[in-house]
């Protein structure tokens, strides 16, 4: 049996290419949208992708299942559990007409790729239709499973959060019933041997849980013994209280992903190929009507940037921040190093931001300025200057950390809006005050400062965040 995890560091997302080397056939479980990576990997290992499967309707990225079915004509395996709101609506909408070759799966259903068997186990809680796949390599003579592709049910050190139906998809009152459903689902692990490996869909950094481990894989036995969420499942109410507490605010784009993945992602055919822009074209760009993403380091951006630009560096949170600050159909332009354009395009389409039209060489940004166009700065202060600002009138502190962080410590008089939800809560930010923005170290506040500056707010970023503030306070 062949198995490779293909991991996206930005979204902490794992897809799996699993192949039978005897038959030369392979399946991809939970693919992202830039599917050429899986096709090339299979080809390099003399495998042909004949199937694609999903554990559930994803909220944190655009699924690549439809794209892969279009590219290679593979069979689609998806859940038929859950009620009418959790059914896939694109399986009969193949480009050019007709249906994709597909099979809808119920609890206990099995299918094979070559001599590798996949048994479906319905695991509701994270979402109502969620399933996982118990994998047995019968071609190697095994009569017991080697692993489970657990999707967003079991992670290393955590379970998939059950609150997203309410906090991301807007289904009021869904949190507690989903948590109780997840409590009952945990018992399904009792029938699975300790030695079975756990192949989860996410790792540390994913917003689909609150305490995911950095180790990519585990075993059922290890998680049964040491996973805090599983260990909390001794009694139902204790589990519900544990699993619902401390969950981070979901990024704003999660609700869009649920809809897109249910109704059917747009088929790309190939990745967008934005054109390089001239200085004249950059000057003509209306940054109120289009999203201009400046990927340079924050200090360079703060010193001088195109008016209305967003500051979103190509760090690990690039797609999450872009999905939180940019609307689904916005035209997107990039200020970026030429060698990073492909990476940025891939990360944007993974969260459904497809309308990428142009890019400008970041090293040539000084050419933007002429007699009528000038770069603008974003104000920053250190902790001592921030203290003086806060003593003056017309200053409002905005803390863009998660609510759990804010509850532990905060600057005096601060209001709290997580940066991934800021675009939906602008009415809570006063327009008649200077907004002093802080996070933990200054990164999330920098992203937020650029976003609010684009919206016309008077903003000042606190360099070094609350850590710098606490150090300054301790020294004085």
LONU-711244 format. One record per atom (N, C-alpha, C, O): residue in one letter; x, y, z. Coordinates in steps of 0.05 Angstrom, whole numbers, plus 5000, padded with zeros to 4 digits. Layout:
AXYZ...
***
This chain:
X501749765000X500050005000X501750255000X503850265013X500950454985X502250714984X500550914999X498150914996X501851085015X500451305028X502251545031X504551515040X501251775024X502652025029X500752235039X498552265029X501552375060X500052615069X501152855053X503552895052X499353015042X500053265029X498953485047X496553515050X500853635059X500153815081X500354105073X502354185061X498354265078X498254545074X498754685100X497054695118X501154805102X501954935128X500155175134X499455225157X499255325113X497655565117X495055505131X494155645149X493655295122X491055215133X491254985152X489254885162X493654885157X494154655174X492354425165X491054295182X492154375139X490354185127X491853955115X493953995101X490853715119X492153475108X490253325089X487953255097X491253275065X489853095047X491552835045X493952845051X490352615036X491752365035X491452235008X489252204998X493652164996X493651994972X494351714980X496451654990X492451534976X492751254984X492451084959X490451104944X494450904954X494350754930X494950454934X496450384952X493850294917X494450014915X496549974894X496050014870X498949904902X501149874883X500849634864X502049624843X499249444872X498749214855X496949284831X497549204808X494949444836X493149514814X493849784801X492949844779X495549934815X496350194804X494250414807X494250614793X492350364826X490050554829X490350694856X491550594875X489250944856X489551104881X486951264886X485351314867X486651354910X484551524919X485751764933X487851744946X484451994932X485252234947X482952294967X480652324959X483652324992X481752385013X482152675022X484352765029X479952835021X479853115030X481853285015X483553415028X481753294988X483653464973X482853764974X480553834977X484953924972X484454214966X484154254936X484254064921X483854494929X482854564902X485054564880X484454504857X487554614887X489654604867X490654314865X492654234877X489154164849X489353874850X491753764834X492253524834X493153944819X495453844804X497553714822X499053544814X497553794848X499553684867X498953384871X500853224872X496453304873X495853024877X496152864851X497152634852X495452984829X495752844804X498652784798X499452564789X500352984803X503252954798X504452754816X506152584808X503652754842X504752564861X503952284853X505652104854X501552234846X500651974837X502251884813X503151654811X502452054793X503951984769X506851914775X507951724764X508152074792X510952014799X511251744813X513451634812X509151644824X509251384838X507751164823X506950964834X507351214797X506151024778X503350934788X502650704787X501851134797X499151084805X497251254789X497951474779X494751164786X492651314772X490351364792X489351174804X489651614794X487451694813X484851614801X483951714780X483451424814X480851334804X478551414822X476151374816X479251534845X477151604865X477951844881X480351894885X476051984892X476452204911X474252174932X471952104926X474952234957X473052204979X473252444997X475352575000X470952515010X470852725030X469752615056X467952445056X470852715078X469752635104X467352805112X465752715128X467153055101X464853225107X464953475089X466853505074X462853635092X462853895077X464554085093X463854175115X466854155082X468854305096X468054605099X466654715083X469054725121X468555005126X471055175123X470855425120X473455055122X475855215123X477355235097X479355375095X476455085077X477755105050X475755005029X473854865035X476255085004X474654994982X475554704975X477954664970X473654524975X474354244969X475254224940X474354364922X477154034935X478153984909X476853734896X477653654874X474853624908X473653374898X472353424870X472753254852X470853634867X469653684841X471753734820X471553634797X473753894827X475953964808X477353704799X478053674776X477853524818X479253284812X477553104794X478652974776X474953084800X473152924783X473053024755X472952874736X473253294751X473253404724X475953344710X475953284686X478053354725X480753324712X481253034704X482252994682X480652844721X481452564716X479152374714X479552134709X476652474717X474352294713X474052084735X473051874729X474952154759X474851954781X472051934794X470352114790X471551724808X469051684823X469151844849X471251854863X466951974856X466752134880X465251984901X463051884897X466551954925X465351824948X464752034970X466652154980X462252084976X461552284996X459252185014X457951985007X458852325036X456852235056X454052285046X453452475033X452352095054X449452125050X448052125077X445652075079X449552185098X448452215125X447552505129X448052675112X446352555152X445352825158X442752885144X441852725127X441453105151X438853175139X439253315113X441453335102X437053425102X437053545076X438953785073X439953845051X439553915095X441354145095X444254065091X445954235087X444753805093X447553715092X448053515069X449553325072X446653565047X446953395023X448553545002X448253784999X450253404988X451853524966X449953574942X448453404934X450153824932X448353914911X449653934883X448354024865X452153854881X453553884855X454053634840X455153634818X453353404851X454053154839X452753104812X453752944796X450553234806X449153204781X449553454763X448053504744X451653604768X452153854753X454953854740X456454044743X455553644726X458053614712X458253824690X456253884677X460653934686X461054124665X460253994638X461253784631X458554134623X457654014598X455153844601X454053754580X454253804625X451753654630X452253374641X454453264639X450253274654X450453004665X451453004694X451753224706X451952764704X452752734732X455652624733X456552484715X456952694755X459452564761X459052274769X457052214782X460952104763X460851834774X461151854804X463151964813X459151764819X459351804848X457851584863X456251434852X458451574889X457051394907X456651534933X458451644945X454151534942X453451654968X453651444990X452651214986X454951515011X455651315032X454051345057X453551565067X453251125068X451951105094X453750955113X455750835105X453150975139X454650845160X454850545154X452850415149X457250435154X457750155149X458350085120X459149855114X457850265101X458450215073X461450175068X463050305082X462150015049X464949965042X465449995012X463549954996X467850065005X468650054977X471649994976X472950014997X472649924953X475549854951X476850004929X475650064908X479450064933X481150174913X483349964909X485049934926X483249814887X484949584885X484249394907X481949304909X486249314923X485849124945X485749264972X486049134993X485349524972X485149684997X482249735002X480849854985X481249655025X478449695032X478049935050X479749995067X475950085044X475150315060X472350275071X470450245056X472150275098X469550235110X468650505122X470150635137X466150585116X465150835125X463950815153X462450635160X464751015170X463551025197X462451305200X463851505198X459851325206X458551585210X459351705237X459051575257X460551945237X461652065261X460552355264X462152535262X457952385269X456852655271X457752805297X458652675316X457553065296X458353235319X459653485308X458753705313X461953455294X463153685281X461253795260X460654035259X460153615244X457953675226X456053425226X456953205232X453553465218X451653235219X452353005200X451752775206X453553075177X454052865157X456752745158X457452565142X458352825177X461252745179X461552435179X460152295194X463452345163X464252065163X467252035165X468652225160X468151795173X471051735171X471351475157X469451325154X473851415149X474351175133X476350995147X478651075152X475550755153X477250545165X478650405142X477350285124X481350405142X482850315119X484150045125X485550015145X483749845108X484849575112X486249495086X485149505064X488849425088X490449345065X490249045061X491948895070X488148955047X487748675043X489748555023X490248315024X490848715006X492848624988X495448535002X496948374992X495848655025X498248575041X497648345061X499348275077X495248235058X494548005075X493248075102X492747905118X492748335106X491648415132X488648375133X487248405113X487648285156X484748265160X483748455181X481448445189X485548635190X484848845208X485849115197X487749115182X484549335205X485249595193X488049695202X488949635224X489249845185X491749975191X491350255202X492850355218X489150385193X488750665200X485950755196X484250615184X485350995207X482751125202X483451405191X485051555204X482251475169X482351755160X480051895174X477751865167X480752045195X478652145214X477452405207X475652495221X478452535186X477352795179X477552995202X479753035213X475353125208X475253315230X473953205255X472853355272X473952935258X472952805282X475152785303X475052925324X477152625299X479352595318X481852725306X482752655284X482952915322X485553025316X487552925335X486852785355X490052985331X492152915351X491753115374X492353355371X490753025397X490453195420X487853345422X487453505441X485953295404X483453445405X481253295389X481853095376X478853405390X476653315373X475753555357X476153785365X474453505334X473353725318X471253875333X469453765346X471454135332X469654315347X466754285337X466254275313X464754265356X461954235348X460454495347X457954485343X461754715350X460254975351X460055125325X458755325324X461355025303X461555175279X458855215265X458455415251X456955025269X454355055257X453055315267X451455435253X453655395292X452555635303X454355875298X453456085289X456955845306X458756075305X459556155277X460256385272X459655965258X460456025231X458156015211X457856195194X456455815213X454255785194X451655925203X449755935187X451656025227X449356185236X446856035244X444756145245X447155775251X444855615259X444455645290X445755505305X442855835297X442455895326X441655655342X439955495333X442855625365X442155405383X443355135376X442554935387X445255125357X446354865347X448654775364X449354535362X449954945379X452354875393X452054635412X453454435409X450254665431X449954455451X448954185440X450053985447X446854185422X446053935411X448353795395X448653555395X449953955381X452253845366X454253725385X455453515379X454753865407X456653755427X455653495439X457253315444X453053475444X452053225455X452152995434X452552765441X451753075409X452052875388X454852775386X455352535383X456852955389X459652885388X460352705412X461952525409X459152755435X459652585459X458852295452X460352115459X456552255439X455751985433X457551865412X458051625412X458452025393X460251925372X462851825383X463951635372X463851945404X466451865415X466351565422X468451425421X464051465430X463851185438X464450995414X465050755419X464251095390X464850925367X467750845366X468450645353X469450995379X472250915380X472750665397X474850535394X470850595414X471250365432X471650105416X472949925425X470450095392X470549845376X473049825358X473449635344X474750035360X477150045342X479649975358X480050095380X481349795349X483749715364X485649945369X485750135353X487149915390X489050125398X491150175376X492150395373X491949965362X494149985343X493450135317X495250205302X490950195313X490150325288X491050615288X490650765307X492350685266X493450955263X491151165259X489151095247X491651405268X489751625264X490951815243X493151925248X489551845220X490452035199X488452265199X486352245185X488952475213X487052705215X487252895192X489252895177X485153055188X485053255166X486353515174X486753685157X487153545199X488353795207X490453755229X490553555243X492253955231X494353955252X494354215266X492454375264X496354265282X496554505299X496254755282X497554775260X494654945292X494155195277X491555205263X490655425255X490154975261X487554975248X485455105266X485555075290X483655245254X481355365269X479055165272X476955245283X479454915264X477354715268X477454585295X475854405300X479254665312X479454565339X480954775356X481754985345X481254715382X482554925399X485254845409X486755015419X485954585407X488454495420X489754265404X490754075415X489854295377X490954085361X493954065365X495354265367X494953815365X497753765369X499353805344X498353805322X501953845347X503753895325X504753635312X505953645290X504353405325X505153145313X503053085292X500653105298X503853005268X501852985246X499952745249X497652765239X500852525261X499152285263X499452165290X501252235306X497651985296X497651855322X496451575319X496351465297X495551455342X494151205341X491651235358X491451415375X489751055354X487251065370X487851015399X486751155416X489750835405X490350775433X491651015447X490951075470X493451155433X494651385446X492651605451X492651725472X490951655431X488951865434X486951785456X486051955471X486251535457X484351445478X485551495506X484051565524X488151465509X489451505535X490051795541X489851875564X490751955521X491952215527X490552455514X491152685521X488652415496X487252635484X485352755504X483452625513X485753015512X484053135533X481153135527X479453095544X480453175501X477553185494X476252905497X474052885506X477752695489X476652425492X476552355521X474552225530X478552425536X478552365565X476252515580X475352425600X475452745569X473252895581X470552765577X468552845589X470452555560X467852435553X466952225573X465552045566X467852255598X466852075619X463952115626X462551925632X463152375626X460352435630X459452645611X461052815602X456952645603X456052805581X456253105586X457253255569X455253195609X455253485614X458153585617X458753805608X459853435630X462653515632X463953535605X465553725600X463253355587X464353365560X463353605545X464953755533X460753665547X459653895533X460954145543X461654315526X461254175569X462454425579X465354445570X466254665563X466754225569X469654225561X469954295532X471554465525X468354165515X468854185486X467854465475X468854555455X466054585489X465054845480X466555085491X466355305481X468055035512X469555265524X472155315509X473555135500X472755575507X475355655496X475655625466X477955645456X473555575451X473855545422X474355815410X473056005416X476355835391X476956095379X474756185360X473256015349X474556445356X472656555337X473356455309X475656475300X471356335295X471956235268X472456465248X471056675250X474356435230X474756645209X472156695194X470456525191X471856945184X469457035172X468656875147X466256845141X470656765133X470056635108X468956345112X468156225092X468956245136X468055965140X465155925130X464655715118X463356115135X460656085126X460456055096X458855905085X462156215082X462156195053X463155925043X462055815024X465155815057X466255555049X464155335051X463855165034X462555345073X460455145076X458455155053X457754945041X457655395045X455755415023X457055324997X455855174981X459455414991X460855354966X461155044964X460654934943X462054924985X462654634984X460154464982X460154244972X457954564992X455354424990X454154464962X453254264950X454154704952X452854764927X454654684903X453654614882X457254684908X459154604887X461154814880X460355024870X463654774886X465754974879X465855024849X465454834833X466355264842X466855324813X469255164803X471255134817X468955044780X471054894767X473055084755X472355244737X475555074764X477655254754X478755164727X479255324709X479254904724X480554804700X483554844701X485054664696X484355084709X487155144714X487255374734X485255514738X489555424745X489855634765X489655904751X490455934728X488656114764X488656384753X491556474746X493456404760X491756624725X494456724717X494357034715X493957144693X494657164737X494557464737X496757584721X498957474720X496257814709X498157954692X499858144709X498958254729X502358174701X504058364715X503158644708X502458704685X503158824728X502159094725X504459294721X506659254732X503959504706X505859724704X505259924726X503159914738X507160114731X506560324751X504060484744X502560564761X503660534718X501260684709X498660524716X496760644726X498660264712X496360104719X495860094749X493560104758X497960094764X497660094793X496560354803X494860364821X497360574791X496360844798X493360864792X491860994806X492460734770X489660754762X487860574778X485460594777X488960394794X487360194809X485760334830X486760494846X483160274831X481360374852X481460184875X480159974874X482860244896X483260064918X480860054937X480859904957X478860214932X476360194947X474459984934X472959854948X474659964908X473059764893X474359494890X473059294886X477059494892X478659244889X480359204914X481059394927X481158954919X482958894941X485758884931X486458714914X487459054942X490359054935X491858944959X491959074981X492958704956X494458574978X497358634975X498658564956X498458764995X501358824996X502658615014X502058595038X504358445002X505458215017X508158285029X509458105041X509158525027X511758595038X511658575069X509558575081X514058575082X514058575111X512658825122X512559035109X511558795146X509959005158X511459275160X510259475154X513859275168X515359525172X515559675146X515359915145X516059535124X516159655098X513459775090X513259995080X511359625096X508559715090X507959965106X506960165096X508559955133X507860175150X509360435142X508260655146X511760405131X513360635123X512160765098X512361015095X510960605081X509860725056X508560515039X509760315031X505960555033X504460365017X502460514999X501860755004X501360374980X499360494963X496860544979X495960364994X495660774978X493260834994X491060624989X490460554966X489960515010X487760315008X488760035007X487159855005X491359985008X492459715007X492059565033X491859695054X491859305031X491759135055X494559015059X495958965040X495258985084X497858865091X497358575099X496458525122X498058385082X497758105088X500157955078X500457895054X502057915096X504557775089X504057485084X502157365093X505957365068X505657085061X506656905084X508256715079X505756955108X506356785130X504156565132X502556545114X504156415154X502456185156X499456265155X497856095148X498756505162X495956585164X494956735139X492856865140X496456725117X495856885094X492956835084X491457025080X492256575079X489656525068X487456585088X485256675081X487956535114X485856595134X485356895136X483056975138X487457055136X487157345137X485857445112X484057615113X486657355089X485457445064X482557375063X480857535055X481857125072X479057045072X477357205092X474957225088X478657315112X477157475132X476857765124X474957895133X478657875107X478558155100X477458205072X476858435066X477358005055X476658045027X474157885020X473857655028X472258015006X469757884999X470157684976X472057704961X468357494975X468557264957X469057344928X470757214914X467757554917X467957614889X469557864883X469657964861X470957964903X472658204899X474858154879X476057934879X475358344862X477758334845X480258374862X480258554879X482258214858X484658204876X487158264859X487458164837X488858434870X491358504859X493558464881X492958494904X495958404872X498058344891X500458524887X501258584864X501658614909X504358724909X506158514921X505858444945X507958404905X509158144913X511858104897X512258224876X513557944908X515957854894X515057674871X513357504875X516257704848X515357544825X515357234830X513557094821X517357144845X517556854850X515456744869X515356504873X513856924881X511856834900X509056844890X507156784904X508656924864X505956954853X504456694854X502156684862X505756474844X504356214843X503456134871X501256034875X505156164891X504456094918X502056254928X500156134940X502056514923X499756674932X497256604918X495156584931X497356554892X494956474877X493756214889X491356194893X495456014893X494555764905X493155804932X491055694937X494455964949X493255994975X490656154974X488856104991X490356334955X487856484953X485556304943X483356314953X486156144922X483955984911X483155764931X480855664929X484855694949X484155484969X481955584988X480555425000X481655854990X479555965007X477456104990X476056285000X477256034964X475156134947X475556414936X473656534926X477956524937X478556784926X479856754899X482256734897X478156734878X479056654851X479656894833X481056854813X478557124839X478557344820X481257504822X481257744829X483457374817X486057484820X486957594793X487557434774X487157854790X487457974763X490258074757X490958064733X491758164776X494358274769X496258274792X495458244816X498758324786X500858344807X502958544799X503458594776X504058674820X506158874816X508658794831X508458704854X510958824819X513458744831X514058914856X514359164853X514158794879X514558934904X517059094904X517259304917X519159004890X521759144891X521659404875X523559564876X519559444859X519259684843X517159884853X516360064838X516359854878X514160014889X514760314889X512860474887X517260394890X517860674891X517060814865X516761054864X516660654843X515860774818X512960854818X512060994799X511460774838X508660864840X508461164844X506661284832X510261274859X510061564866X510761734842X512761694828X508961934837X509562134817X508462404828X508062434852X507962594810X507062854819X504362854832X503763034847X502762654826X499962644837X499362404854X497262384865X501262224856X500861974872X503161944892X505461984884X502461884916X504561854937X503861614955X501561554959X505861484965X505461274984X504661395011X505561615017X503061245027X502261345053X503261155074X503960925069X503461255099X504461095121X502261015140X499961115138X502760825157X500960745179X502360815205X504660725210X500960955222X502261045247X502660815266X501060625268X504960825280X505660625301X506760765325X507960975323X506260655349X507460765373X508560535390X507560305388X510460595407X511360395426X509560415451X507760575452X510160245471X508360225494X508260485510X506060555519X510460625514X510460875529X508861085515X507361235527X509061095488X507461295473X504561215474X502761395475X503960955474X501160865475X499860955501X497561035502X501460935523X500361025549X499661315548X497561395559X501261485536X500661765534X498161815516X496561985522X497961655495X495561685478X493061615493X490961755489X493161415510X490761325524X489861525545X487561515553X491661695554X490861905573X489462135559X487962285572X489762155533X488462365518X485562285511X484962045511X483962485505X481262425497X481262315468X483262345453X479062195460X478662105433X480561885424X481361875401X481361715443X482861475436X481361235446X480561215469X480961045428X479560795435X481460565429X482560535407X481960405450X483660165447X481959935435X479859875445X483059815414X481759585401X483659345403X485859355392X482859135417X484358895420X483358685400X480958615401X485058595382X484158415360X484958125365X485057965347X485558065390X486157785397X483557625401X481357745399X483857365405X481457205411X480257275438X481657385455X477757215441X476357285466X477657145490X477757265512X478656905487X479956765509X482556905518X483156915541X484057015499X486457175505X485657435519X486957515539X483657565509X482757815520X481857785549X482257965566X480557555555X479557505582X481857485602X481457545626X484257415594X486457375612X487857635619X488657675642X488057815600X489258085605X488558265582X488058185560X488558525588X487758725568X488758995576X489459045599X488859175556X489559455562X487059595573X484759515566X487359795590X485059935601X483260045580X484060175561X480659995584X478660115566X478359975539X476960085521X479759755535X479759625508X477059495502X475759395520X476359495476X474259325466X475559105451X477759125441X474158875448X475358645436X473658545412X471258495414X475058535389X473958415365X476158255352X478158375343X475957995350X478057835338X478457925309X476557985295X480957925301X481558045274X480257895252X479658005231X479657635256X478357475235X475457535233X474157435214X474257685251X471457755250X471058055247X468758155246X473158205244X473058505245X471258615222X469858805227X471458495198X469958605176X466958595180X465458745168X466058415197X463158385202X462258555226X459858555232X464058695239X463358835264X464359125263X464959245284X464559245240X465659515237X463959725252X465059925260X461359665254X459659865268X460359895297X459460085310X461859705309X462659725337X465159895341X465959955364X466459975319X468960125321X468260425317X467260495296X468760595336X468060875334X469661025312X472060985310X468261175296X469561325275X470461605283X471961735269X469661685307X470361955316X472761945336X473162135350X474261725336X476461695354X478861585340X478661455318X481261625351X483661485342X483561205353X483061165377X483961005336X483760725344X486660625349X488160585330X487260565374X489760445381X489360145382X487860035398X490760005363X490259725359X492459555371X494859605366X491659345386X493759165397X492858875393X490558815392X494858705393X494458415395X496558315414X497258455433X497558075411X499557965429X502258075423X503658165441X503058065398X505858145390X505958365369X508058465363X503658435357X503658645337X503058555309X502958715291X502758295305X502358195277X499458215269X498758335249X497658105286X494758125279X493758415280X492058495264X494858575298X494158855299X495059005274X493659185265X497358935263X498359055239X496458995215X495759185200X495558745212X493658675192X491058845195X489958945176X490158865220X487759005226X487959305221X486159435212X490259415228X490759695224X490559765194X489259965187X491759605177X491559665148X488759635138X487859795122X487259435148X484459395140X482759635148X481159735132X483059725173X481459945183X482260215169X480560385164X484860245164X485760485150X484360495122X483660705113X484160265109X482760255083X479860335085X478760445067X478660285109X475860345113X475460635122X473260725127X477660785125X477461075132X477861135161X477361365169X478560945178X478960995206X481661115211X483561075196X481861265233X484461375242X485761155260X484661095282X487961035251X488960805266X491860855274X493360995261X492560725296X495260715306X495860435316X494360325332X497960315306X498660045314X500560045338X502460205339X500059875358X501859845381X504059645375X503559405373X506459745371X508759575364X509259385387X509459465411X509659125381X510258935401X507858825417X508158645433X505458945412X503058845424X502958865455X504459015467X501158705466X500858715495X503258605510X503658685534X504858445497X507358355510X509158595515X510458615537X509458775496X511059015500X509859195521X511359315537X507259215521X505859375541X506359265569X507059415587X506159005573X506558885599X509458915608X509958955632X511358895590X514158935596X514659225605X516059275625X513559415591X513759695598X512559755625X513759895641X510259635630X508859675656X510559555679X510759675700X511659315674X513359185695X515759355702X516659355725X516959485682X519359635686X518859905700X520760025711X516359995699X515760255711X513660225733X512860425745
***
